[in-house]
Amino acid sequence: QEHRLGESMAMTAFKLVGFVMVGPLAKYRGIPASDVAKAMVAVAQQNSRGNRIYLSDEVQQIASSVTD
């Protein structure tokens, strides 16, 4: 178990200010790792080629479209 002070502080800060991250700032909002995993699986199953960068809001949208 590592303790990363800076990482812990950033996670707390994003939790406190996450509600103001709307509109253009939504792409910088933190999202749960489980949602990142869901989006990764969904994108991997698309069998598309090449590189693509997904911003936070896009990852959240993809994860929300996945049915458990």
Predicted model as a PDB file, atoms N, CA, C, CB and O in Angstrom, pLDDT in the B-factor column:
MODEL        1                                                                  
ATOM      1  N   GLN A   1       0.830  -1.183   0.000  1.00 74.00           N  
ATOM      2  CA  GLN A   1       0.000   0.000   0.000  1.00 74.00           C  
ATOM      3  C   GLN A   1       0.880   1.254   0.000  1.00 74.00           C  
ATOM      4  CB  GLN A   1      -0.947  -0.006   1.213  1.00 74.00           C  
ATOM      5  O   GLN A   1       1.597   1.528   0.962  1.00 74.00           O  
ATOM      6  N   GLU A   2       0.809   1.986  -1.073  1.00 79.00           N  
ATOM      7  CA  GLU A   2       1.533   3.255  -1.146  1.00 79.00           C  
ATOM      8  C   GLU A   2       0.612   4.382  -0.693  1.00 79.00           C  
ATOM      9  CB  GLU A   2       2.058   3.518  -2.589  1.00 79.00           C  
ATOM     10  O   GLU A   2      -0.603   4.332  -0.886  1.00 79.00           O  
ATOM     11  N   HIS A   3       1.213   5.391  -0.091  1.00 80.00           N  
ATOM     12  CA  HIS A   3       0.450   6.582   0.256  1.00 80.00           C  
ATOM     13  C   HIS A   3       1.009   7.737  -0.562  1.00 80.00           C  
ATOM     14  CB  HIS A   3       0.514   6.886   1.797  1.00 80.00           C  
ATOM     15  O   HIS A   3       2.163   8.130  -0.389  1.00 80.00           O  
ATOM     16  N   ARG A   4       0.205   8.263  -1.433  1.00 87.00           N  
ATOM     17  CA  ARG A   4       0.627   9.373  -2.298  1.00 87.00           C  
ATOM     18  C   ARG A   4      -0.153  10.610  -1.887  1.00 87.00           C  
ATOM     19  CB  ARG A   4       0.399   9.044  -3.820  1.00 87.00           C  
ATOM     20  O   ARG A   4      -1.320  10.768  -2.243  1.00 87.00           O  
ATOM     21  N   LEU A   5       0.491  11.472  -1.146  1.00 89.00           N  
ATOM     22  CA  LEU A   5      -0.167  12.656  -0.593  1.00 89.00           C  
ATOM     23  C   LEU A   5      -0.772  13.529  -1.688  1.00 89.00           C  
ATOM     24  CB  LEU A   5       0.823  13.471   0.230  1.00 89.00           C  
ATOM     25  O   LEU A   5      -1.935  13.922  -1.600  1.00 89.00           O  
ATOM     26  N   GLY A   6       0.010  13.829  -2.714  1.00 88.00           N  
ATOM     27  CA  GLY A   6      -0.482  14.694  -3.789  1.00 88.00           C  
ATOM     28  C   GLY A   6      -1.688  14.111  -4.494  1.00 88.00           C  
ATOM     29  O   GLY A   6      -2.638  14.824  -4.816  1.00 88.00           O  
ATOM     30  N   GLU A   7      -1.645  12.810  -4.731  1.00 86.00           N  
ATOM     31  CA  GLU A   7      -2.761  12.136  -5.390  1.00 86.00           C  
ATOM     32  C   GLU A   7      -4.003  12.157  -4.507  1.00 86.00           C  
ATOM     33  CB  GLU A   7      -2.384  10.690  -5.739  1.00 86.00           C  
ATOM     34  O   GLU A   7      -5.112  12.379  -4.993  1.00 86.00           O  
ATOM     35  N   SER A   8      -3.817  11.926  -3.213  1.00 86.00           N  
ATOM     36  CA  SER A   8      -4.941  11.969  -2.277  1.00 86.00           C  
ATOM     37  C   SER A   8      -5.557  13.358  -2.217  1.00 86.00           C  
ATOM     38  CB  SER A   8      -4.491  11.539  -0.883  1.00 86.00           C  
ATOM     39  O   SER A   8      -6.779  13.503  -2.179  1.00 86.00           O  
ATOM     40  N   MET A   9      -4.712  14.368  -2.210  1.00 88.00           N  
ATOM     41  CA  MET A   9      -5.203  15.750  -2.169  1.00 88.00           C  
ATOM     42  C   MET A   9      -5.971  16.084  -3.447  1.00 88.00           C  
ATOM     43  CB  MET A   9      -4.029  16.740  -1.978  1.00 88.00           C  
ATOM     44  O   MET A   9      -7.021  16.725  -3.390  1.00 88.00           O  
ATOM     45  N   ALA A  10      -5.459  15.656  -4.590  1.00 83.00           N  
ATOM     46  CA  ALA A  10      -6.132  15.937  -5.858  1.00 83.00           C  
ATOM     47  C   ALA A  10      -7.487  15.237  -5.922  1.00 83.00           C  
ATOM     48  CB  ALA A  10      -5.254  15.499  -7.040  1.00 83.00           C  
ATOM     49  O   ALA A  10      -8.464  15.815  -6.397  1.00 83.00           O  
ATOM     50  N   MET A  11      -7.547  13.999  -5.447  1.00 81.00           N  
ATOM     51  CA  MET A  11      -8.824  13.276  -5.448  1.00 81.00           C  
ATOM     52  C   MET A  11      -9.843  13.986  -4.576  1.00 81.00           C  
ATOM     53  CB  MET A  11      -8.630  11.832  -4.962  1.00 81.00           C  
ATOM     54  O   MET A  11     -11.009  14.102  -4.955  1.00 81.00           O  
ATOM     55  N   THR A  12      -9.425  14.457  -3.426  1.00 85.00           N  
ATOM     56  CA  THR A  12     -10.324  15.183  -2.528  1.00 85.00           C  
ATOM     57  C   THR A  12     -10.781  16.484  -3.168  1.00 85.00           C  
ATOM     58  CB  THR A  12      -9.635  15.467  -1.184  1.00 85.00           C  
ATOM     59  O   THR A  12     -11.959  16.833  -3.100  1.00 85.00           O  
ATOM     60  N   ALA A  13      -9.855  17.198  -3.789  1.00 84.00           N  
ATOM     61  CA  ALA A  13     -10.193  18.471  -4.428  1.00 84.00           C  
ATOM     62  C   ALA A  13     -11.205  18.264  -5.546  1.00 84.00           C  
ATOM     63  CB  ALA A  13      -8.932  19.148  -4.977  1.00 84.00           C  
ATOM     64  O   ALA A  13     -12.166  19.025  -5.662  1.00 84.00           O  
ATOM     65  N   PHE A  14     -10.995  17.238  -6.374  1.00 78.00           N  
ATOM     66  CA  PHE A  14     -11.932  16.984  -7.465  1.00 78.00           C  
ATOM     67  C   PHE A  14     -13.305  16.584  -6.948  1.00 78.00           C  
ATOM     68  CB  PHE A  14     -11.391  15.901  -8.381  1.00 78.00           C  
ATOM     69  O   PHE A  14     -14.314  16.918  -7.570  1.00 78.00           O  
ATOM     70  N   LYS A  15     -13.367  15.883  -5.835  1.00 80.00           N  
ATOM     71  CA  LYS A  15     -14.662  15.537  -5.253  1.00 80.00           C  
ATOM     72  C   LYS A  15     -15.394  16.783  -4.780  1.00 80.00           C  
ATOM     73  CB  LYS A  15     -14.483  14.559  -4.092  1.00 80.00           C  
ATOM     74  O   LYS A  15     -16.615  16.880  -4.904  1.00 80.00           O  
ATOM     75  N   LEU A  16     -14.642  17.739  -4.236  1.00 82.00           N  
ATOM     76  CA  LEU A  16     -15.249  18.964  -3.708  1.00 82.00           C  
ATOM     77  C   LEU A  16     -15.726  19.908  -4.805  1.00 82.00           C  
ATOM     78  CB  LEU A  16     -14.264  19.684  -2.821  1.00 82.00           C  
ATOM     79  O   LEU A  16     -16.748  20.575  -4.643  1.00 82.00           O  
ATOM     80  N   VAL A  17     -15.000  19.972  -5.916  1.00 81.00           N  
ATOM     81  CA  VAL A  17     -15.348  20.925  -6.971  1.00 81.00           C  
ATOM     82  C   VAL A  17     -15.966  20.262  -8.195  1.00 81.00           C  
ATOM     83  CB  VAL A  17     -14.123  21.695  -7.385  1.00 81.00           C  
ATOM     84  O   VAL A  17     -16.233  20.934  -9.191  1.00 81.00           O  
ATOM     85  N   GLY A  18     -16.193  18.967  -8.137  1.00 75.00           N  
ATOM     86  CA  GLY A  18     -16.737  18.240  -9.278  1.00 75.00           C  
ATOM     87  C   GLY A  18     -18.063  18.778  -9.767  1.00 75.00           C  
ATOM     88  O   GLY A  18     -18.350  18.737 -10.964  1.00 75.00           O  
ATOM     89  N   PHE A  19     -18.870  19.278  -8.859  1.00 76.00           N  
ATOM     90  CA  PHE A  19     -20.195  19.769  -9.240  1.00 76.00           C  
ATOM     91  C   PHE A  19     -20.129  21.017 -10.117  1.00 76.00           C  
ATOM     92  CB  PHE A  19     -21.011  20.066  -8.000  1.00 76.00           C  
ATOM     93  O   PHE A  19     -21.090  21.303 -10.830  1.00 76.00           O  
ATOM     94  N   VAL A  20     -19.030  21.767 -10.091  1.00 81.00           N  
ATOM     95  CA  VAL A  20     -18.915  22.957 -10.928  1.00 81.00           C  
ATOM     96  C   VAL A  20     -18.304  22.638 -12.284  1.00 81.00           C  
ATOM     97  CB  VAL A  20     -18.083  24.013 -10.226  1.00 81.00           C  
ATOM     98  O   VAL A  20     -18.190  23.512 -13.142  1.00 81.00           O  
ATOM     99  N   MET A  21     -17.915  21.394 -12.471  1.00 79.00           N  
ATOM    100  CA  MET A  21     -17.305  20.982 -13.734  1.00 79.00           C  
ATOM    101  C   MET A  21     -18.416  20.627 -14.720  1.00 79.00           C  
ATOM    102  CB  MET A  21     -16.332  19.772 -13.525  1.00 79.00           C  
ATOM    103  O   MET A  21     -18.687  19.452 -14.972  1.00 79.00           O  
ATOM    104  N   VAL A  22     -19.048  21.648 -15.269  1.00 81.00           N  
ATOM    105  CA  VAL A  22     -20.126  21.463 -16.232  1.00 81.00           C  
ATOM    106  C   VAL A  22     -19.768  22.197 -17.510  1.00 81.00           C  
ATOM    107  CB  VAL A  22     -21.481  21.965 -15.667  1.00 81.00           C  
ATOM    108  O   VAL A  22     -18.813  22.973 -17.549  1.00 81.00           O  
ATOM    109  N   GLY A  23     -20.531  21.949 -18.539  1.00 84.00           N  
ATOM    110  CA  GLY A  23     -20.271  22.598 -19.817  1.00 84.00           C  
ATOM    111  C   GLY A  23     -18.908  22.211 -20.342  1.00 84.00           C  
ATOM    112  O   GLY A  23     -18.575  21.026 -20.383  1.00 84.00           O  
ATOM    113  N   PRO A  24     -18.110  23.187 -20.745  1.00 84.00           N  
ATOM    114  CA  PRO A  24     -16.791  22.889 -21.310  1.00 84.00           C  
ATOM    115  C   PRO A  24     -15.848  22.223 -20.303  1.00 84.00           C  
ATOM    116  CB  PRO A  24     -16.156  24.166 -21.827  1.00 84.00           C  
ATOM    117  O   PRO A  24     -14.905  21.541 -20.705  1.00 84.00           O  
ATOM    118  N   LEU A  25     -16.086  22.407 -19.019  1.00 81.00           N  
ATOM    119  CA  LEU A  25     -15.208  21.815 -18.006  1.00 81.00           C  
ATOM    120  C   LEU A  25     -15.528  20.352 -17.719  1.00 81.00           C  
ATOM    121  CB  LEU A  25     -15.302  22.605 -16.727  1.00 81.00           C  
ATOM    122  O   LEU A  25     -14.760  19.676 -17.035  1.00 81.00           O  
ATOM    123  N   ALA A  26     -16.653  19.856 -18.233  1.00 76.00           N  
ATOM    124  CA  ALA A  26     -17.068  18.479 -17.958  1.00 76.00           C  
ATOM    125  C   ALA A  26     -16.035  17.469 -18.434  1.00 76.00           C  
ATOM    126  CB  ALA A  26     -18.407  18.193 -18.619  1.00 76.00           C  
ATOM    127  O   ALA A  26     -15.927  16.376 -17.879  1.00 76.00           O  
ATOM    128  N   LYS A  27     -15.273  17.835 -19.464  1.00 76.00           N  
ATOM    129  CA  LYS A  27     -14.284  16.896 -19.984  1.00 76.00           C  
ATOM    130  C   LYS A  27     -13.112  16.682 -19.030  1.00 76.00           C  
ATOM    131  CB  LYS A  27     -13.769  17.381 -21.312  1.00 76.00           C  
ATOM    132  O   LYS A  27     -12.295  15.788 -19.252  1.00 76.00           O  
ATOM    133  N   TYR A  28     -13.019  17.480 -17.985  1.00 78.00           N  
ATOM    134  CA  TYR A  28     -11.938  17.348 -17.006  1.00 78.00           C  
ATOM    135  C   TYR A  28     -12.402  16.737 -15.680  1.00 78.00           C  
ATOM    136  CB  TYR A  28     -11.320  18.705 -16.747  1.00 78.00           C  
ATOM    137  O   TYR A  28     -11.610  16.600 -14.748  1.00 78.00           O  
ATOM    138  N   ARG A  29     -13.659  16.379 -15.598  1.00 77.00           N  
ATOM    139  CA  ARG A  29     -14.227  15.826 -14.372  1.00 77.00           C  
ATOM    140  C   ARG A  29     -13.665  14.429 -14.097  1.00 77.00           C  
ATOM    141  CB  ARG A  29     -15.763  15.774 -14.469  1.00 77.00           C  
ATOM    142  O   ARG A  29     -13.462  13.641 -15.020  1.00 77.00           O  
ATOM    143  N   GLY A  30     -13.419  14.137 -12.841  1.00 79.00           N  
ATOM    144  CA  GLY A  30     -12.966  12.807 -12.459  1.00 79.00           C  
ATOM    145  C   GLY A  30     -14.117  11.815 -12.535  1.00 79.00           C  
ATOM    146  O   GLY A  30     -15.268  12.163 -12.273  1.00 79.00           O  
ATOM    147  N   ILE A  31     -13.792  10.566 -12.899  1.00 84.00           N  
ATOM    148  CA  ILE A  31     -14.817   9.526 -12.967  1.00 84.00           C  
ATOM    149  C   ILE A  31     -14.291   8.265 -12.300  1.00 84.00           C  
ATOM    150  CB  ILE A  31     -15.229   9.239 -14.438  1.00 84.00           C  
ATOM    151  O   ILE A  31     -13.078   8.063 -12.242  1.00 84.00           O  
ATOM    152  N   PRO A  32     -15.170   7.421 -11.800  1.00 87.00           N  
ATOM    153  CA  PRO A  32     -14.736   6.192 -11.120  1.00 87.00           C  
ATOM    154  C   PRO A  32     -13.978   5.248 -12.057  1.00 87.00           C  
ATOM    155  CB  PRO A  32     -15.946   5.467 -10.532  1.00 87.00           C  
ATOM    156  O   PRO A  32     -14.272   5.172 -13.250  1.00 87.00           O  
ATOM    157  N   ALA A  33     -13.014   4.541 -11.507  1.00 90.00           N  
ATOM    158  CA  ALA A  33     -12.214   3.591 -12.284  1.00 90.00           C  
ATOM    159  C   ALA A  33     -13.095   2.518 -12.907  1.00 90.00           C  
ATOM    160  CB  ALA A  33     -11.142   2.942 -11.400  1.00 90.00           C  
ATOM    161  O   ALA A  33     -12.800   2.039 -14.001  1.00 90.00           O  
ATOM    162  N   SER A  34     -14.167   2.137 -12.232  1.00 93.00           N  
ATOM    163  CA  SER A  34     -15.061   1.115 -12.790  1.00 93.00           C  
ATOM    164  C   SER A  34     -15.705   1.606 -14.085  1.00 93.00           C  
ATOM    165  CB  SER A  34     -16.150   0.735 -11.767  1.00 93.00           C  
ATOM    166  O   SER A  34     -15.939   0.816 -14.999  1.00 93.00           O  
ATOM    167  N   ASP A  35     -15.992   2.906 -14.167  1.00 94.00           N  
ATOM    168  CA  ASP A  35     -16.551   3.462 -15.399  1.00 94.00           C  
ATOM    169  C   ASP A  35     -15.499   3.498 -16.502  1.00 94.00           C  
ATOM    170  CB  ASP A  35     -17.107   4.872 -15.151  1.00 94.00           C  
ATOM    171  O   ASP A  35     -15.818   3.267 -17.669  1.00 94.00           O  
ATOM    172  N   VAL A  36     -14.265   3.783 -16.149  1.00 94.00           N  
ATOM    173  CA  VAL A  36     -13.174   3.756 -17.130  1.00 94.00           C  
ATOM    174  C   VAL A  36     -13.052   2.341 -17.693  1.00 94.00           C  
ATOM    175  CB  VAL A  36     -11.820   4.218 -16.485  1.00 94.00           C  
ATOM    176  O   VAL A  36     -12.913   2.161 -18.902  1.00 94.00           O  
ATOM    177  N   ALA A  37     -13.103   1.341 -16.817  1.00 95.00           N  
ATOM    178  CA  ALA A  37     -13.001  -0.051 -17.249  1.00 95.00           C  
ATOM    179  C   ALA A  37     -14.145  -0.428 -18.181  1.00 95.00           C  
ATOM    180  CB  ALA A  37     -12.985  -0.982 -16.039  1.00 95.00           C  
ATOM    181  O   ALA A  37     -13.921  -1.075 -19.203  1.00 95.00           O  
ATOM    182  N   LYS A  38     -15.366  -0.031 -17.841  1.00 96.00           N  
ATOM    183  CA  LYS A  38     -16.519  -0.325 -18.701  1.00 96.00           C  
ATOM    184  C   LYS A  38     -16.324   0.279 -20.093  1.00 96.00           C  
ATOM    185  CB  LYS A  38     -17.820   0.213 -18.065  1.00 96.00           C  
ATOM    186  O   LYS A  38     -16.576  -0.373 -21.105  1.00 96.00           O  
ATOM    187  N   ALA A  39     -15.874   1.531 -20.126  1.00 96.00           N  
ATOM    188  CA  ALA A  39     -15.677   2.211 -21.401  1.00 96.00           C  
ATOM    189  C   ALA A  39     -14.555   1.549 -22.198  1.00 96.00           C  
ATOM    190  CB  ALA A  39     -15.363   3.698 -21.174  1.00 96.00           C  
ATOM    191  O   ALA A  39     -14.655   1.416 -23.417  1.00 96.00           O  
ATOM    192  N   MET A  40     -13.491   1.135 -21.518  1.00 94.00           N  
ATOM    193  CA  MET A  40     -12.385   0.471 -22.208  1.00 94.00           C  
ATOM    194  C   MET A  40     -12.844  -0.817 -22.877  1.00 94.00           C  
ATOM    195  CB  MET A  40     -11.250   0.175 -21.230  1.00 94.00           C  
ATOM    196  O   MET A  40     -12.483  -1.091 -24.021  1.00 94.00           O  
ATOM    197  N   VAL A  41     -13.637  -1.603 -22.166  1.00 95.00           N  
ATOM    198  CA  VAL A  41     -14.138  -2.857 -22.728  1.00 95.00           C  
ATOM    199  C   VAL A  41     -15.044  -2.569 -23.921  1.00 95.00           C  
ATOM    200  CB  VAL A  41     -14.901  -3.674 -21.655  1.00 95.00           C  
ATOM    201  O   VAL A  41     -14.931  -3.221 -24.959  1.00 95.00           O  
ATOM    202  N   ALA A  42     -15.936  -1.600 -23.779  1.00 95.00           N  
ATOM    203  CA  ALA A  42     -16.860  -1.265 -24.861  1.00 95.00           C  
ATOM    204  C   ALA A  42     -16.116  -0.809 -26.107  1.00 95.00           C  
ATOM    205  CB  ALA A  42     -17.832  -0.181 -24.411  1.00 95.00           C  
ATOM    206  O   ALA A  42     -16.457  -1.218 -27.218  1.00 95.00           O  
ATOM    207  N   VAL A  43     -15.110   0.028 -25.934  1.00 94.00           N  
ATOM    208  CA  VAL A  43     -14.344   0.527 -27.080  1.00 94.00           C  
ATOM    209  C   VAL A  43     -13.521  -0.601 -27.699  1.00 94.00           C  
ATOM    210  CB  VAL A  43     -13.420   1.693 -26.653  1.00 94.00           C  
ATOM    211  O   VAL A  43     -13.410  -0.682 -28.922  1.00 94.00           O  
ATOM    212  N   ALA A  44     -12.949  -1.464 -26.877  1.00 92.00           N  
ATOM    213  CA  ALA A  44     -12.151  -2.582 -27.386  1.00 92.00           C  
ATOM    214  C   ALA A  44     -13.000  -3.534 -28.218  1.00 92.00           C  
ATOM    215  CB  ALA A  44     -11.499  -3.340 -26.229  1.00 92.00           C  
ATOM    216  O   ALA A  44     -12.499  -4.130 -29.172  1.00 92.00           O  
ATOM    217  N   GLN A  45     -14.252  -3.685 -27.878  1.00 92.00           N  
ATOM    218  CA  GLN A  45     -15.143  -4.585 -28.602  1.00 92.00           C  
ATOM    219  C   GLN A  45     -15.602  -4.022 -29.940  1.00 92.00           C  
ATOM    220  CB  GLN A  45     -16.342  -4.899 -27.757  1.00 92.00           C  
ATOM    221  O   GLN A  45     -16.213  -4.737 -30.734  1.00 92.00           O  
ATOM    222  N   GLN A  46     -15.315  -2.751 -30.200  1.00 90.00           N  
ATOM    223  CA  GLN A  46     -15.703  -2.136 -31.463  1.00 90.00           C  
ATOM    224  C   GLN A  46     -14.782  -2.550 -32.610  1.00 90.00           C  
ATOM    225  CB  GLN A  46     -15.705  -0.626 -31.325  1.00 90.00           C  
ATOM    226  O   GLN A  46     -15.126  -2.363 -33.777  1.00 90.00           O  
ATOM    227  N   ASN A  47     -13.612  -3.113 -32.289  1.00 83.00           N  
ATOM    228  CA  ASN A  47     -12.650  -3.566 -33.295  1.00 83.00           C  
ATOM    229  C   ASN A  47     -12.249  -2.488 -34.288  1.00 83.00           C  
ATOM    230  CB  ASN A  47     -13.214  -4.729 -34.039  1.00 83.00           C  
ATOM    231  O   ASN A  47     -11.969  -2.792 -35.447  1.00 83.00           O  
ATOM    232  N   SER A  48     -12.218  -1.238 -33.854  1.00 86.00           N  
ATOM    233  CA  SER A  48     -11.771  -0.171 -34.740  1.00 86.00           C  
ATOM    234  C   SER A  48     -10.243  -0.092 -34.692  1.00 86.00           C  
ATOM    235  CB  SER A  48     -12.414   1.193 -34.338  1.00 86.00           C  
ATOM    236  O   SER A  48      -9.618  -0.541 -33.731  1.00 86.00           O  
ATOM    237  N   ARG A  49      -9.665   0.471 -35.714  1.00 89.00           N  
ATOM    238  CA  ARG A  49      -8.210   0.562 -35.801  1.00 89.00           C  
ATOM    239  C   ARG A  49      -7.758   1.990 -35.536  1.00 89.00           C  
ATOM    240  CB  ARG A  49      -7.713   0.089 -37.179  1.00 89.00           C  
ATOM    241  O   ARG A  49      -8.532   2.938 -35.673  1.00 89.00           O  
ATOM    242  N   GLY A  50      -6.500   2.127 -35.159  1.00 91.00           N  
ATOM    243  CA  GLY A  50      -5.916   3.445 -34.959  1.00 91.00           C  
ATOM    244  C   GLY A  50      -5.984   3.881 -33.507  1.00 91.00           C  
ATOM    245  O   GLY A  50      -6.475   3.157 -32.641  1.00 91.00           O  
ATOM    246  N   ASN A  51      -5.488   5.060 -33.268  1.00 92.00           N  
ATOM    247  CA  ASN A  51      -5.461   5.631 -31.920  1.00 92.00           C  
ATOM    248  C   ASN A  51      -6.559   6.674 -31.774  1.00 92.00           C  
ATOM    249  CB  ASN A  51      -4.081   6.255 -31.615  1.00 92.00           C  
ATOM    250  O   ASN A  51      -6.873   7.402 -32.716  1.00 92.00           O  
ATOM    251  N   ARG A  52      -7.119   6.734 -30.616  1.00 92.00           N  
ATOM    252  CA  ARG A  52      -8.168   7.723 -30.315  1.00 92.00           C  
ATOM    253  C   ARG A  52      -8.016   8.135 -28.867  1.00 92.00           C  
ATOM    254  CB  ARG A  52      -9.607   7.149 -30.587  1.00 92.00           C  
ATOM    255  O   ARG A  52      -7.810   7.292 -27.994  1.00 92.00           O  
ATOM    256  N   ILE A  53      -8.116   9.413 -28.610  1.00 93.00           N  
ATOM    257  CA  ILE A  53      -8.071   9.936 -27.242  1.00 93.00           C  
ATOM    258  C   ILE A  53      -9.496  10.260 -26.817  1.00 93.00           C  
ATOM    259  CB  ILE A  53      -7.146  11.205 -27.136  1.00 93.00           C  
ATOM    260  O   ILE A  53     -10.208  11.000 -27.496  1.00 93.00           O  
ATOM    261  N   TYR A  54      -9.899   9.694 -25.684  1.00 91.00           N  
ATOM    262  CA  TYR A  54     -11.232   9.940 -25.145  1.00 91.00           C  
ATOM    263  C   TYR A  54     -11.097  10.834 -23.920  1.00 91.00           C  
ATOM    264  CB  TYR A  54     -11.958   8.602 -24.786  1.00 91.00           C  
ATOM    265  O   TYR A  54     -10.342  10.520 -22.999  1.00 91.00           O  
ATOM    266  N   LEU A  55     -11.818  11.934 -23.906  1.00 87.00           N  
ATOM    267  CA  LEU A  55     -11.823  12.822 -22.757  1.00 87.00           C  
ATOM    268  C   LEU A  55     -12.788  12.278 -21.709  1.00 87.00           C  
ATOM    269  CB  LEU A  55     -12.210  14.264 -23.173  1.00 87.00           C  
ATOM    270  O   LEU A  55     -13.603  11.400 -21.993  1.00 87.00           O  
ATOM    271  N   SER A  56     -12.685  12.803 -20.520  1.00 86.00           N  
ATOM    272  CA  SER A  56     -13.459  12.304 -19.386  1.00 86.00           C  
ATOM    273  C   SER A  56     -14.954  12.257 -19.666  1.00 86.00           C  
ATOM    274  CB  SER A  56     -13.204  13.161 -18.177  1.00 86.00           C  
ATOM    275  O   SER A  56     -15.619  11.277 -19.328  1.00 86.00           O  
ATOM    276  N   ASP A  57     -15.480  13.294 -20.273  1.00 84.00           N  
ATOM    277  CA  ASP A  57     -16.917  13.308 -20.535  1.00 84.00           C  
ATOM    278  C   ASP A  57     -17.311  12.240 -21.551  1.00 84.00           C  
ATOM    279  CB  ASP A  57     -17.350  14.683 -21.032  1.00 84.00           C  
ATOM    280  O   ASP A  57     -18.402  11.677 -21.466  1.00 84.00           O  
ATOM    281  N   GLU A  58     -16.432  11.959 -22.509  1.00 90.00           N  
ATOM    282  CA  GLU A  58     -16.705  10.914 -23.490  1.00 90.00           C  
ATOM    283  C   GLU A  58     -16.654   9.525 -22.838  1.00 90.00           C  
ATOM    284  CB  GLU A  58     -15.697  10.997 -24.653  1.00 90.00           C  
ATOM    285  O   GLU A  58     -17.490   8.666 -23.120  1.00 90.00           O  
ATOM    286  N   VAL A  59     -15.671   9.321 -21.970  1.00 92.00           N  
ATOM    287  CA  VAL A  59     -15.551   8.048 -21.263  1.00 92.00           C  
ATOM    288  C   VAL A  59     -16.786   7.818 -20.414  1.00 92.00           C  
ATOM    289  CB  VAL A  59     -14.280   8.017 -20.389  1.00 92.00           C  
ATOM    290  O   VAL A  59     -17.322   6.710 -20.390  1.00 92.00           O  
ATOM    291  N   GLN A  60     -17.243   8.840 -19.723  1.00 89.00           N  
ATOM    292  CA  GLN A  60     -18.438   8.721 -18.880  1.00 89.00           C  
ATOM    293  C   GLN A  60     -19.662   8.388 -19.720  1.00 89.00           C  
ATOM    294  CB  GLN A  60     -18.676  10.019 -18.095  1.00 89.00           C  
ATOM    295  O   GLN A  60     -20.498   7.577 -19.321  1.00 89.00           O  
ATOM    296  N   GLN A  61     -19.761   9.017 -20.883  1.00 92.00           N  
ATOM    297  CA  GLN A  61     -20.903   8.772 -21.769  1.00 92.00           C  
ATOM    298  C   GLN A  61     -20.885   7.323 -22.287  1.00 92.00           C  
ATOM    299  CB  GLN A  61     -20.887   9.771 -22.959  1.00 92.00           C  
ATOM    300  O   GLN A  61     -21.926   6.669 -22.332  1.00 92.00           O  
ATOM    301  N   ILE A  62     -19.720   6.833 -22.670  1.00 94.00           N  
ATOM    302  CA  ILE A  62     -19.610   5.455 -23.146  1.00 94.00           C  
ATOM    303  C   ILE A  62     -19.952   4.483 -22.013  1.00 94.00           C  
ATOM    304  CB  ILE A  62     -18.183   5.175 -23.692  1.00 94.00           C  
ATOM    305  O   ILE A  62     -20.697   3.525 -22.217  1.00 94.00           O  
ATOM    306  N   ALA A  63     -19.410   4.730 -20.832  1.00 95.00           N  
ATOM    307  CA  ALA A  63     -19.667   3.852 -19.684  1.00 95.00           C  
ATOM    308  C   ALA A  63     -21.157   3.841 -19.336  1.00 95.00           C  
ATOM    309  CB  ALA A  63     -18.837   4.304 -18.459  1.00 95.00           C  
ATOM    310  O   ALA A  63     -21.694   2.798 -18.963  1.00 95.00           O  
ATOM    311  N   SER A  64     -21.817   4.967 -19.452  1.00 93.00           N  
ATOM    312  CA  SER A  64     -23.247   5.052 -19.138  1.00 93.00           C  
ATOM    313  C   SER A  64     -24.100   4.261 -20.125  1.00 93.00           C  
ATOM    314  CB  SER A  64     -23.695   6.505 -19.127  1.00 93.00           C  
ATOM    315  O   SER A  64     -25.190   3.799 -19.787  1.00 93.00           O  
ATOM    316  N   SER A  65     -23.593   4.110 -21.347  1.00 93.00           N  
ATOM    317  CA  SER A  65     -24.361   3.382 -22.361  1.00 93.00           C  
ATOM    318  C   SER A  65     -24.206   1.866 -22.229  1.00 93.00           C  
ATOM    319  CB  SER A  65     -23.928   3.821 -23.753  1.00 93.00           C  
ATOM    320  O   SER A  65     -24.943   1.116 -22.869  1.00 93.00           O  
ATOM    321  N   VAL A  66     -23.264   1.409 -21.413  1.00 89.00           N  
ATOM    322  CA  VAL A  66     -23.035  -0.020 -21.233  1.00 89.00           C  
ATOM    323  C   VAL A  66     -24.039  -0.568 -20.231  1.00 89.00           C  
ATOM    324  CB  VAL A  66     -21.586  -0.296 -20.762  1.00 89.00           C  
ATOM    325  O   VAL A  66     -24.217  -0.020 -19.144  1.00 89.00           O  
ATOM    326  N   THR A  67     -24.692  -1.658 -20.615  1.00 79.00           N  
ATOM    327  CA  THR A  67     -25.622  -2.303 -19.684  1.00 79.00           C  
ATOM    328  C   THR A  67     -24.883  -3.393 -18.927  1.00 79.00           C  
ATOM    329  CB  THR A  67     -26.857  -2.893 -20.433  1.00 79.00           C  
ATOM    330  O   THR A  67     -24.116  -4.154 -19.515  1.00 79.00           O  
ATOM    331  N   ASP A  68     -25.110  -3.466 -17.646  1.00 67.00           N  
ATOM    332  CA  ASP A  68     -24.418  -4.465 -16.799  1.00 67.00           C  
ATOM    333  C   ASP A  68     -25.022  -5.827 -16.936  1.00 67.00           C  
ATOM    334  CB  ASP A  68     -24.451  -4.054 -15.343  1.00 67.00           C  
ATOM    335  O   ASP A  68     -24.563  -6.773 -16.297  1.00 67.00           O  
TER     336      ASP A  68                                                      
ENDMDL                                                                          
END                                                                             
